[in-house]
Amino acid sequence: MKSNVDHRLMINTLLLVLTFFVLLNLFLTYDLRQEVAERVRLDALSRVPPMMELVVISDDSCVDCFNISPVVSQIKAMNVNLTKESVLQYGSDEARAQIEKYSVQSIPSVILLGAPETFSLSGFKRTKDALILSEVRPIYIDATTGQAKGRLEMTLINDPSCKGCFNIGIVAGQIKRLTSVRQEITLSSASAQAKKLIAKYNITKLPALILSEDTSVYAAIASEWANVGTVESDGMYVLRELPPPYVDVATGQVVGRVSVTYLTDVSCKACYDVSIHKAVLAQLGIAPAIESRMDVASAQGKMLVAKYGIESVPTVILSRDAKAFDVMSSVWEQVGTIESDGSYVFRNLGAIGGVTYHNLSSGAVQNATLPQQ
């Protein structure tokens, strides 16, 4: 009898345990289904185009302003539901209301009203319940003042007497590719207008380049200008750093017109071609103004050997004007010497390596090797 009771107790216990696990499984299954259903719902919502209103504020009087059409086209090509599209003219009451409400700074502009928090767009910033186009390239209208920004005036001042001076047109061309130059004036340094500008901005080197104050709206130029020039108290941008040759305004002398003397040895048929130095100088930004060749056996050649204590030929000697090139202060100490008269004498043939030269001290023809790393 007792065994039957125990047997029934075990069966009842087992049934209770099984019932518990069945209920637990049903609960977990239901919970999982709920989670899956929620994920499906959220995924479906994520594919539903967000509903927004598109507002464009433009100024038809600014014919050279930033073209807003590609921006609008890109928005329309996206997965968005534009419930309404409006084009407002700058100066109208409707435009003023939107500008004030959303702190619009530049015209033309695009406003996406009702953009959900989860929606973002490159080049736009969120203000209240809207996304506002924040990256408007010049030329644009300042929404506060109504003034056009980005129309530059460029003034170039050249010294016509310096035929080999740096071509300022190279810099001017680069600036014009990055900006909108609407007026360009080229002046001779001898003109009254040029003299006035030289004095006003304390210009010390010619040629010179001056840009109007709207240069400030071109971030790519304005952010780097401190490395090459100054911004004056009236907002004008004056280029100060020029590659030589240039005219020193104070003295009227040309600075950086380098003379190069190639010292050769015609008796050494195996010796390296000294002309390779010209290519090296070009890499340093130095274009010789005057070039001459002298053989080591000539009277002038012997004089140079004695004057500078030259022990190896071929070699090259630069005039003191090479000092105007900033790169020389860091490079030349590794390859040569600067003499008491300011001349630069190349001495370290190992710097070019693998060349054959004449050792004047021993009389031997030798090979130079690159220094060990």
Secondary structure, DSSP 8 states (H G I E B T S, - for coil): -HHHHHHHHHHHHHHHHHHHHHHHHHHHHHHHHHHHHHHHHHHHHHTS--EEEEEEEE-TT-TTS---HHHHHHHHTSS-EEEEEEEEETTSHHHHHHHHHHT--EESEEEEET--TT---TTEEEETTEEEE----SSEEETTT--EE-EEEEEEEE-TT-TTS--HHHHHHHHHHHSEEEEEEEEETTSHHHHHHHHHTT--EESEEEE-GGGGG-HHHHTTGGGTEEE-TTS-EEE----SSEEETTT--EE---EEEEEE-TT-TTS--TTHHHHHHHHTT---SEEEEEETTSHHHHHHHHHHT--EESEEEE-GGGGGSTHHHHHHHHHEEE-TTS-EEE--GGGT-S-EEEETTT--EEE------
